[in-house]
Amino acid sequence: MKGINSSLLFRRLFQDASATLLSTVLVQAVTFGILAVSGLVLEVDAFARLTIIVTTIMVSSGLMEFGLNATATKFYSNAHDEGVLALAFEARIALVPVGAAMGAAVWWYGLRDIGLGIAIGPILNIWNGMRATDQARQDFLSFARMSIAFAFVRGAGGVAALLFDVDVALLALAVYALPVLVLGWGASASGKCVRFALSAQRQNLNGAARYAAHIYLNSIAFMAVPYVPQYIIASRLDATAVATYGLIVTFTAPLSLLIYSIRSVLLPHMLGAAPEIERLIWSRRGLIMISSAWVVLIVGGGIIAAGLDMVYGHRLPQIEYLFMMYFFGYSGAAMIGFYSLSIHTRDLPHLASVIGITKIIVLIPMLLLYGEDIILIVSIVAAIMILSEALLTLLIYREKRS
């Protein structure tokens, strides 16, 4: 009977992961296509501006997420209380005008691209919250429907912006804000939470704020390592270097969302009645699976790097080996990062925050000291990404053994 239950569990897990991955691939294919074409048709200076806006959107989104997605999933799994999810949406909605006000202030100061990115970040979090809500509920049909609709609106907006040759600020709005504003009130079952949050009864969640604080610190560091270097490059190097690093981040973003989607499928199961998944991850078989996946990703990264050199090499001469260097560290961190899911099942979020703070302490001085050379910058970023995840894994393993 136990074998049958395990078989059914992994079959359901495969089905959920397939629905999540396929719909995520669609969203990322559309986003990737728009940004890749932008890199070809826009002038280098204009594309460099676009990468600054996109980077700022990601930074703003991370800074104003406050650990809501993981915390809501954790506490919802404990009691299956819809009020937990509604409260998280209430916080996300409240942060939209905050981001708009901050963005307007930065815009007025003269940093218009950065101000726009700051304002869009909290809007994008509404969509991220809808995804996280569907995944917490394990409602992957709703997740797939929402992703398909989102990809369609994003694609239509992005293509229209490119065809009409609008300013890159309007292109960013069409790609990152328009789909959320169009679909945020009903494209999925989780859309009900957006409406319900405005009138939901507030929950008394003991420990939620402390838990979210640890997750938030780690999330900030996770976001800072790949994105903060873009600002250092923009302040010290030329537009070609800015565009090169921006393109590298753009072409690794699909992997980021795919890994995030897999983790989001695994986590609700691991927090529920599925300890088999965690045992598999930490087993020798799990190590072989994770290592093999990393090898496959490295091979795939090599193919992408060669393609980037063929398409963009005449404009961005360092793109091939810089992408491969970055992708090695990024993919390694993504694979090792599956072990860090255990911080939620074993209530060890403080370990993640300690590692996050350590990453920031190491990253900033290193960039300030060696930020005049893009090769050194990419090397530093790749090393910090992979070594920090390895250290977190070792700390979790020590806790498991004690």
C-alpha positions in Angstrom: 0.0 0.0 0.0 2.9 2.4 0.8 4.4 1.7 -2.6 1.1 2.4 -4.3 0.7 5.7 -2.4 4.2 6.8 -3.3 3.5 6.0 -6.9 0.4 8.0 -6.9 2.1 10.9 -5.2 5.0 11.1 -7.7 2.5 10.7 -10.6 0.5 13.7 -9.3 3.8 15.6 -8.7 4.8 14.9 -12.3 1.4 16.1 -13.6 1.6 19.3 -11.5 5.1 20.0 -12.5 4.3 19.4 -16.2 1.4 21.9 -16.1 3.5 24.4 -14.3 6.5 24.0 -16.5 4.7 24.1 -19.8 2.7 27.2 -18.9 5.8 28.9 -17.5 7.8 28.1 -20.7 5.0 29.8 -22.7 5.3 33.0 -20.6 9.1 32.9 -20.7 9.2 32.2 -24.4 7.1 35.3 -25.1 9.2 37.5 -22.7 12.4 36.1 -24.0 11.3 36.7 -27.6 10.4 40.3 -27.0 13.6 41.1 -25.2 15.8 39.2 -27.7 14.2 41.0 -30.6 14.7 44.3 -28.8 18.4 43.5 -28.5 18.5 43.3 -32.3 16.3 46.1 -33.4 17.1 48.8 -30.8 20.2 50.9 -30.7 22.7 49.8 -28.1 22.0 52.8 -25.9 18.2 52.2 -26.1 18.6 48.5 -25.3 21.0 49.4 -22.4 18.2 51.7 -21.1 15.7 48.8 -21.4 18.0 46.5 -19.4 18.2 49.2 -16.6 14.4 49.4 -16.5 14.0 45.6 -16.4 16.7 45.2 -13.8 15.0 47.9 -11.6 11.7 46.2 -12.0 13.2 42.9 -10.7 14.9 44.8 -7.8 11.8 46.7 -6.9 9.7 43.5 -7.1 12.1 41.7 -4.8 12.4 44.6 -2.3 8.7 45.0 -2.0 7.8 41.3 -1.8 8.7 41.0 1.9 8.7 37.2 1.8 4.9 37.1 1.3 4.9 34.2 -1.2 6.8 31.6 0.8 5.3 32.7 4.1 1.7 32.6 2.8 2.4 29.1 1.3 3.9 27.9 4.6 1.1 29.1 6.8 -1.6 28.2 4.4 -0.3 24.6 4.3 -0.5 24.5 8.1 -4.3 25.2 8.3 -5.6 25.7 4.7 -7.0 29.0 5.8 -8.0 31.2 2.8 -7.6 34.3 5.1 -3.9 33.7 5.0 -3.8 34.1 1.3 -6.2 37.0 1.3 -4.0 38.8 3.9 -1.0 38.4 1.7 -2.9 39.9 -1.2 -4.0 42.8 1.0 -0.3 43.6 1.6 0.6 43.3 -2.1 -2.2 45.7 -3.1 -1.2 48.2 -0.4 2.4 48.3 -1.7 1.3 49.3 -5.3 0.7 53.0 -4.4 3.8 53.0 -2.2 5.9 51.8 -5.2 4.2 54.4 -7.4 5.0 57.2 -5.0 8.6 56.2 -4.7 9.0 55.8 -8.4 7.4 59.2 -9.0 9.9 60.8 -6.6 12.9 59.2 -8.3 11.4 60.1 -11.7 11.0 63.7 -10.6 14.7 63.7 -9.4 15.7 62.9 -13.0 16.3 59.1 -12.9 13.3 58.4 -15.1 14.1 54.8 -16.1 14.9 53.8 -12.6 11.7 55.6 -11.3 9.6 53.7 -13.8 11.1 50.4 -12.8 10.5 51.1 -9.1 6.8 51.8 -9.8 6.3 48.7 -11.9 7.8 46.3 -9.4 4.9 46.1 -6.9 2.5 45.8 -9.8 4.3 42.7 -11.1 4.1 41.3 -7.5 0.3 41.1 -7.9 0.9 38.5 -10.7 3.6 36.7 -8.8 1.2 36.5 -5.8 -1.5 35.0 -8.0 0.9 32.4 -9.2 2.0 31.6 -5.6 -1.6 31.4 -4.5 -2.5 28.9 -7.1 0.6 26.9 -6.3 -0.1 27.0 -2.5 -3.6 25.6 -3.2 -2.1 23.1 -5.7 -4.6 24.5 -8.3 -2.4 24.0 -11.3 -5.2 24.2 -13.8 -5.9 27.7 -12.7 -2.2 28.4 -12.8 -2.0 27.2 -16.4 -5.1 29.2 -17.5 -3.6 32.4 -16.0 -0.2 31.9 -17.5 -1.7 31.4 -21.0 -3.8 34.5 -20.7 -0.8 36.4 -19.3 1.5 35.3 -22.1 -1.1 36.4 -24.8 -1.5 39.9 -23.3 2.2 40.3 -22.8 3.0 39.2 -26.3 0.4 41.4 -27.9 1.6 44.4 -25.9 5.2 43.8 -26.5 4.8 43.2 -30.3 2.6 46.3 -30.6 5.2 48.4 -28.8 8.0 47.2 -31.1 6.0 47.7 -34.3 5.1 51.2 -33.4 8.7 52.0 -32.3 7.7 53.5 -29.0 10.1 54.6 -26.3 11.6 51.8 -24.3 9.7 53.1 -21.2 6.4 52.3 -23.0 7.8 48.9 -24.1 8.6 48.0 -20.5 5.1 49.1 -19.4 3.5 46.9 -22.2 5.5 43.9 -21.2 5.5 44.0 -17.4 2.6 46.1 -16.2 -0.2 45.8 -18.9 -0.8 42.1 -18.5 -1.2 42.4 -14.7 -3.6 45.4 -15.0 -5.7 43.6 -17.6 -5.8 40.1 -16.0 -5.3 40.8 -12.3 -9.0 40.7 -11.3 -10.1 37.4 -12.7 -7.8 35.4 -15.0 -7.5 32.6 -12.4 -9.1 31.3 -9.3 -6.6 33.2 -7.3 -7.9 36.4 -8.8 -10.7 36.1 -6.3 -8.2 36.7 -3.6 -7.4 40.1 -5.1 -11.0 41.1 -4.7 -11.5 39.3 -1.4 -8.4 40.8 0.2 -10.0 44.2 0.3 -12.7 43.0 2.7 -11.0 40.0 4.3 -10.9 39.5 8.1 -7.4 39.9 9.3 -5.7 36.8 10.7 -3.6 36.5 13.8 -0.6 34.6 12.6 1.8 34.0 15.4 5.3 33.9 14.1 4.4 34.9 10.5 6.2 38.3 10.6 9.4 36.8 12.0 9.3 34.0 9.5 8.7 36.4 6.6 11.5 38.6 7.8 14.0 35.8 7.5 12.7 34.8 4.1 12.7 38.5 3.0 16.4 39.0 3.9 17.3 35.9 1.9 15.2 37.0 -1.0 16.8 40.5 -1.1 20.3 38.9 -1.2 19.2 36.4 -3.9 17.9 39.3 -6.0 20.9 41.6 -5.3 23.6 39.2 -6.4 22.6 39.1 -10.1 21.0 42.6 -10.4 23.1 45.1 -8.3 26.1 44.6 -10.6 24.1 46.1 -13.4 24.1 49.4 -11.6 27.8 49.2 -11.0 28.4 48.5 -14.6 26.1 51.3 -15.7 28.0 53.8 -13.5 31.5 52.7 -14.4 31.6 51.1 -17.8 30.2 51.9 -21.3 26.8 51.1 -22.9 28.2 48.0 -24.6 29.1 46.5 -21.2 25.7 47.4 -19.8 23.9 45.8 -22.8 26.2 42.7 -22.5 25.4 42.1 -18.9 21.7 42.9 -19.4 21.5 40.3 -22.2 23.2 37.7 -20.0 20.6 38.3 -17.3 17.8 38.2 -19.9 18.8 34.9 -21.3 19.2 33.3 -17.9 15.8 34.6 -16.7 13.8 31.7 -18.2 15.8 29.2 -16.2 15.1 31.3 -13.0 11.4 31.2 -13.5 11.4 27.5 -14.4 13.4 26.6 -11.3 11.1 28.8 -9.2 8.1 27.0 -10.7 9.5 23.6 -9.9 10.3 24.7 -6.3 6.8 26.1 -6.0 5.3 22.7 -7.0 7.6 20.8 -4.6 7.2 23.0 -1.6 3.4 22.7 -1.0 3.7 18.9 -1.3 6.7 18.8 1.1 4.9 20.9 3.6 1.9 18.5 3.4 2.0 14.8 3.7 4.8 14.0 1.3 8.0 13.5 3.2 9.1 11.1 0.4 10.0 14.1 -1.8 12.4 15.6 0.8 13.9 12.2 1.4 14.5 11.7 -2.3 16.2 15.1 -2.6 18.6 14.4 0.2 19.3 10.8 -0.9 22.2 9.6 -3.1 19.7 9.1 -5.9 18.6 12.7 -5.5 22.2 13.9 -5.6 22.7 12.0 -8.9 19.6 13.5 -10.3 20.6 17.1 -9.3 24.1 16.6 -10.6 22.9 15.2 -13.9 20.5 18.1 -14.3 23.4 20.5 -13.7 25.5 18.8 -16.4 22.6 19.0 -18.8 22.1 22.7 -18.1 25.8 23.4 -18.6 25.7 21.7 -22.0 22.6 23.7 -22.9 24.2 26.9 -21.7 27.2 26.2 -24.0 24.8 25.9 -26.9 23.0 29.1 -26.0 26.4 30.9 -25.6 27.4 29.9 -29.1 24.1 31.1 -30.4 24.5 34.4 -28.6 27.9 34.9 -30.2 26.5 34.2 -33.6 23.6 36.7 -33.3 25.0 39.4 -31.0 28.8 38.9 -31.2 29.3 41.7 -33.7 27.7 44.2 -31.3 28.7 42.6 -28.0 32.1 40.9 -28.6 32.4 39.4 -25.0 29.0 37.9 -24.8 29.9 34.2 -25.4 32.4 33.5 -22.6 30.8 36.0 -20.2 27.5 34.3 -20.6 29.1 30.8 -20.0 30.9 32.0 -16.9 27.7 33.5 -15.4 25.5 30.6 -16.4 27.9 28.1 -14.8 27.4 29.8 -11.4 23.7 30.6 -11.9 22.7 27.0 -12.9 24.9 25.5 -10.2 23.2 27.7 -7.6 19.8 26.8 -9.0 20.4 23.1 -8.7 22.0 23.1 -5.3 19.2 25.4 -4.2 16.7 22.5 -4.2 18.2 21.4 -0.9 17.3 24.8 0.6 13.6 23.9 0.4 14.3 22.1 3.7 14.5 25.4 5.5 10.7 25.5 5.3 10.0 21.9 6.2 12.4 22.0 9.2 11.6 25.6 10.3 15.2 26.9 9.6 14.5 30.2 7.9 17.2 31.9 10.1 19.9 29.9 8.2 18.7 31.4 4.9 18.8 35.0 6.3 22.3 34.5 7.7 23.5 33.3 4.3 21.7 36.2 2.6 23.3 38.8 4.9 26.7 37.2 4.3 26.2 37.4 0.5 25.5 41.1 0.7 28.5 41.7 3.0 30.8 40.0 0.5 29.2 41.3 -2.7 29.2 45.0 -2.2 32.9 45.5 -1.2 34.0 43.1 -4.0 32.1 45.1 -6.6 33.4 48.4 -5.3 37.0 47.1 -5.5 36.8 45.2 -8.8 33.9 46.9 -10.6 36.1 48.4 -13.4 36.3 45.1 -15.3 33.2 43.3 -16.5 35.0 39.9 -16.5 35.9 40.3 -12.8 32.3 41.4 -12.0 30.8 38.3 -13.7 33.4 36.1 -12.0 32.5 37.5 -8.6 28.8 37.1 -9.2 29.1 33.5 -10.4 31.3 32.5 -7.4 29.0 34.1 -4.8 25.9 32.5 -6.2 27.2 28.9 -6.2 29.3 29.1 -3.0 26.5 30.6 -1.0 24.0 27.9 -2.0 26.6 25.2 -1.2 27.2 26.8 2.3 23.5 26.9 3.0 23.1 23.3 2.0 26.0 22.3 4.4 24.3 24.2 7.2 21.0 22.5 6.6 22.7 19.1 6.5 24.4 19.8 9.8 21.0 20.6 11.3 19.6 17.4 9.9 22.4 15.4 11.4 22.2 17.0 14.9 
